[in-house]
Structure formats: C-alpha cells, structure tokens
C-alpha cells in the first residue's frame, strides 16, 4: 500500500527485535541504556539482532547522556566497528552548549559512515533554532530522517511545531522525512496523519509493562493496525 506509514520500534536485544517484527514494525532503532535515553549498543548485540530479524536496523551512535558528543574518536570507532559487523543505517545528533548543531562532530561521524543513511535524532528538539539546524545539516550525505517530538517535552506540546514543519516539506532544510516520536500516543495520530506525516517511532508504547519488560508484539500490532 503506497500510503502505508513507517513504524519504527526501539529494540534493546534480539527478544525485542523478534517481537517488534512479529507485531509489524517496519524498522528498528537499536540502543542500549534507556536510562540515558539510548546509547550505542555493543556490536555483539547488533549482530544478534541482525541474525534474528530481517527488517532494517538503525543503530544509535551516542556514547554519553545528553546531546554533547563527548570523545569523537570513540564515536568514530563505534561507527567503524558496527559497519564492519554489517550495520548500514544509523542514528546520531550532537549539539554545542549553545544549542547550535555540532557540525564538526556530525561531519566527522558521517564521513566514517561513507554514504550510509542516517537519522538526526531528538537533539533537534533541544536546538536553539530548529530551522537553522535543518538548513545547516541539509547537504550532509545520507541524512534522510529527523526524529522529533516537536518539543523537548514531547509530542503533546510539540504538535503545532510538527504540523508547521510538515507543511514546509520540500523547502530547503525540509527534504528529510519527519519521524515523530517522544511521548507519542495513538491519540496523536489523527492530527499528525492529516498533516501528511507518515513515519512514527515508539519505545515505551511498545512495552505496556515498562522498560524492564520486552517489547509486546500485541502492542506493536495495535500501532501497525492504527497506521494501516
């Protein structure tokens, strides 16, 4: 179906991945340590998930809590090791202390990705100027998605921003797909879908029993059904 929306689910391990695929996820975001909002998983975890499912995997490149890059050489080494393991899609995003995009780090990491597709994650929701960030990143190779809630506090507060940015699709800086996530609920979908948004990201919503329990295939299936 041409208007089928994309559903991306956070997976921490192979058990999560298998359940998410069974429920109808189109893609997984692979992370570890959700207490820090998701850091780079070990390459062994990536390998186990890659062996367990056959849907696309986007792997987080983030080594420290928050949106500062930390040691760039560590990020580059992680990217290199994951690519050697077969990773082809990534998630990253770094800000300077003043809320501007950390272009030096982003460009260094993207150079290591050598054309792989990647998502700029919710660092955009902490940016000093979202429009300036989008335009600064627009020409980087491989950037095809922004993961955003429209607000640092989540989708509920960010809805007006998401709808406004969706209306600018195709303008300079607005060519990448908008992937909405961060406190997303099924109740938000009618407004987002009517704005033309067609990609959605869930973490906690796929785990009704909390982060201490694995992904629920049934919960993912409910989202897949709502987005059909």
C-alpha positions as CSV (number, residue, x, y, z in Angstrom):
1,X,0.0,0.0,0.0
2,X,1.6,3.2,-1.1
3,X,0.3,5.3,1.8
4,X,1.4,2.8,4.4
5,X,3.1,4.7,7.2
6,X,6.5,3.7,8.6
7,X,6.6,2.3,12.1
8,X,9.9,2.2,13.9
9,X,10.3,0.5,17.3
10,X,13.1,0.7,19.8
11,X,14.8,-2.6,20.4
12,X,17.3,-3.4,23.1
13,X,18.0,-7.0,22.3
14,X,17.0,-9.9,20.0
15,X,13.9,-10.7,22.0
16,X,12.6,-7.2,21.5
17,X,13.5,-7.3,17.8
18,X,11.7,-10.6,17.2
19,X,8.5,-9.3,19.0
20,X,8.6,-6.0,17.2
21,X,8.9,-7.6,13.7
22,X,6.1,-10.1,14.6
23,X,3.9,-7.1,15.5
24,X,4.5,-5.4,12.2
25,X,7.4,-3.0,12.8
26,X,9.0,-1.8,9.6
27,X,12.3,-0.8,11.2
28,X,14.1,-1.0,14.5
29,X,16.2,1.6,16.3
30,X,18.9,-0.3,18.3
31,X,20.1,1.2,21.5
32,X,21.2,0.3,25.0
33,X,20.7,2.1,28.3
34,X,17.4,3.8,28.1
35,X,18.1,5.4,31.5
36,X,20.4,7.6,29.4
37,X,17.8,7.9,26.6
38,X,19.5,5.4,24.4
39,X,23.3,4.8,23.8
40,X,25.2,2.8,21.3
41,X,24.7,-0.9,21.7
42,X,27.6,-3.4,21.7
43,X,28.4,-4.8,18.3
44,X,27.6,-8.2,19.7
45,X,24.0,-7.0,20.3
46,X,23.8,-5.7,16.8
47,X,25.0,-9.0,15.4
48,X,22.5,-11.0,17.5
49,X,19.6,-8.8,16.3
50,X,20.7,-8.8,12.7
51,X,20.7,-12.6,12.9
52,X,17.2,-12.7,14.4
53,X,15.2,-10.4,12.1
54,X,15.2,-9.3,8.5
55,X,13.8,-5.7,8.7
56,X,16.1,-2.6,8.6
57,X,18.0,-1.7,11.6
58,X,19.1,1.9,12.6
59,X,21.9,1.8,15.2
60,X,22.4,4.6,17.7
61,X,25.8,6.4,17.7
62,X,25.8,8.1,21.1
63,X,28.1,7.5,24.0
64,X,27.1,10.0,26.6
65,X,23.8,11.1,28.2
66,X,22.7,14.4,26.7
67,X,23.5,15.8,23.3
68,X,27.2,16.7,23.7
69,X,29.4,14.5,21.5
70,X,32.0,13.5,24.1
71,X,35.1,11.9,22.7
72,X,34.6,12.0,18.9
73,X,37.2,9.2,18.4
74,X,35.1,6.9,20.4
75,X,32.1,7.6,18.3
76,X,34.1,7.1,15.1
77,X,35.5,3.8,16.4
78,X,32.0,2.6,17.3
79,X,30.7,3.5,13.8
80,X,33.6,1.7,12.2
81,X,33.1,-1.5,14.3
82,X,29.3,-1.5,13.6
83,X,29.9,-1.1,9.9
84,X,32.3,-4.0,10.0
85,X,29.6,-6.0,11.6
86,X,27.2,-5.1,8.8
87,X,25.3,-2.1,10.0
88,X,24.1,0.1,7.2
89,X,21.8,2.6,8.9
90,X,22.5,4.9,11.9
91,X,21.0,7.4,14.3
92,X,23.0,10.4,15.6
93,X,22.9,14.0,16.5
94,X,25.1,16.4,18.6
95,X,24.7,19.9,19.8
96,X,27.1,22.6,21.1
97,X,26.5,24.0,24.5
98,X,24.7,27.0,23.0
99,X,22.2,24.7,21.2
100,X,23.7,25.1,17.7
101,X,24.4,21.9,15.8
102,X,27.9,20.4,16.5
103,X,28.7,20.3,12.8
104,X,32.3,19.3,13.3
105,X,31.4,16.1,15.1
106,X,28.4,15.3,12.9
107,X,30.5,15.7,9.8
108,X,33.3,13.6,11.2
109,X,31.0,10.7,12.1
110,X,29.1,11.0,8.8
111,X,32.4,10.8,6.9
112,X,33.0,7.4,8.6
113,X,29.5,6.2,7.5
114,X,30.5,6.7,3.9
115,X,27.1,7.3,2.5
116,X,25.0,5.2,4.9
117,X,21.6,6.5,5.6
118,X,21.0,8.1,9.0
119,X,18.5,9.8,11.3
120,X,19.3,13.1,13.1
121,X,17.6,12.3,16.4
122,X,15.8,14.3,19.0
123,X,18.7,16.7,19.6
124,X,16.7,18.9,17.2
125,X,14.2,19.3,20.0
126,X,16.9,20.8,22.2
127,X,18.3,23.1,19.4
128,X,18.4,26.8,19.9
129,X,16.9,27.3,16.3
130,X,15.3,24.3,14.6
131,X,15.2,26.0,11.2
132,X,18.9,27.0,11.4
133,X,19.8,23.4,12.4
134,X,17.9,21.9,9.5
135,X,19.5,24.2,6.9
136,X,23.0,23.6,8.4
137,X,22.6,19.9,8.0
138,X,20.7,19.8,4.7
139,X,23.5,18.9,2.4
140,X,25.1,16.2,4.6
141,X,25.3,12.8,2.8
142,X,23.0,10.1,3.9
143,X,20.7,12.3,6.1
144,X,17.2,11.1,5.3
145,X,15.2,11.5,8.6
146,X,14.6,13.7,11.6
147,X,13.4,12.0,14.7
148,X,11.4,14.7,16.6
149,X,8.6,15.3,19.0
150,X,8.4,19.0,18.0
151,X,9.3,19.9,21.6
152,X,11.8,18.8,24.3
153,X,8.9,17.8,26.5
154,X,7.2,15.5,24.0
155,X,4.7,15.3,21.2
156,X,1.8,16.7,23.2
157,X,3.5,20.1,23.4
158,X,5.2,19.7,20.0
159,X,2.1,19.1,17.8
160,X,1.9,22.7,16.5
161,X,5.6,22.6,15.5
162,X,5.3,19.2,13.9
163,X,2.3,20.3,11.8
164,X,4.0,23.5,10.8
165,X,7.2,21.8,9.7
166,X,5.3,19.1,7.8
167,X,3.7,22.0,5.8
168,X,7.2,23.1,4.7
169,X,8.1,19.8,3.2
170,X,10.4,20.3,0.2
171,X,11.7,23.7,1.3
172,X,15.5,23.9,1.9
173,X,16.3,22.0,5.0
174,X,12.9,20.2,5.0
175,X,13.6,17.4,2.5
176,X,14.3,14.7,5.1
177,X,11.4,12.6,6.3
178,X,9.9,13.5,9.7
179,X,9.8,10.6,12.1
180,X,7.6,11.5,15.1
181,X,8.5,10.1,18.5
182,X,8.8,11.1,22.1
183,X,5.7,10.7,24.2
184,X,3.8,9.7,21.1
185,X,0.3,8.1,21.7
186,X,-2.3,6.7,19.5
187,X,-4.5,9.8,20.2
188,X,-1.9,12.0,18.4
189,X,-2.1,10.1,15.1
190,X,-5.2,11.7,13.5
191,X,-3.7,15.2,13.7
192,X,-0.3,14.0,12.5
193,X,-1.6,11.9,9.7
194,X,-3.9,14.7,8.5
195,X,-0.7,16.9,8.3
196,X,0.8,14.4,5.9
197,X,3.3,12.9,8.4
198,X,3.9,9.2,7.6
199,X,6.6,7.9,10.0
200,X,6.3,7.1,13.7
201,X,8.7,6.0,16.4
202,X,7.7,4.2,19.6
203,X,9.6,2.9,22.6
204,X,7.6,2.8,25.8
205,X,4.4,2.5,23.9
206,X,5.6,-0.9,22.7
207,X,6.2,-2.0,26.3
208,X,2.9,-1.8,28.3
209,X,4.7,-3.4,31.2
210,X,7.5,-0.9,31.3
211,X,11.1,-0.8,30.2
212,X,12.0,-3.7,32.4
213,X,10.0,-6.0,30.2
214,X,10.4,-6.8,26.5
215,X,8.6,-5.4,23.5
216,X,5.0,-6.6,23.2
217,X,4.2,-7.9,19.7
218,X,0.5,-7.2,20.5
219,X,1.2,-3.5,21.4
220,X,3.2,-3.1,18.2
221,X,0.4,-4.7,16.2
222,X,-2.1,-2.2,17.6
223,X,0.1,0.6,16.3
224,X,0.5,-1.1,13.0
225,X,-3.3,-1.5,12.7
226,X,-3.8,2.2,13.6
227,X,-1.4,3.2,10.9
228,X,-2.6,0.9,8.1
